[in-house]
Amino acid sequence: MSLADTDVAAALLLARAADELAALALALDPAAVLPVVISGSVGRQLQPRLPAGLLARCVAAAGDATQGAKLLLRESTAAVRP
């Protein structure tokens, strides 16, 4: 049980956050074809409140933030090498 189950203000706040997240996902991917990773404790609270279409695109993270940073660094330095 979470606070949102008993507190109307908390439930409304999470519903609005889920709506904003859905709007952000649509703005970044208007065709709605890319996978989406929603992580962390707030993400776990928002996922059940997401629209079905966005929820269907949710996937598990392929790694952690450090692994992602290393990948971006490798890709950016590979682009400038001859």
Secondary structure, DSSP 8 states (H G I E B T S, - for coil): --GGGT-HHHHHHHHHHHHHHHHHHHHH-TT--S-B---HHHHHHHGGGS-HHHHHHB---SS-HHHHHHHHHHHHHHHH--
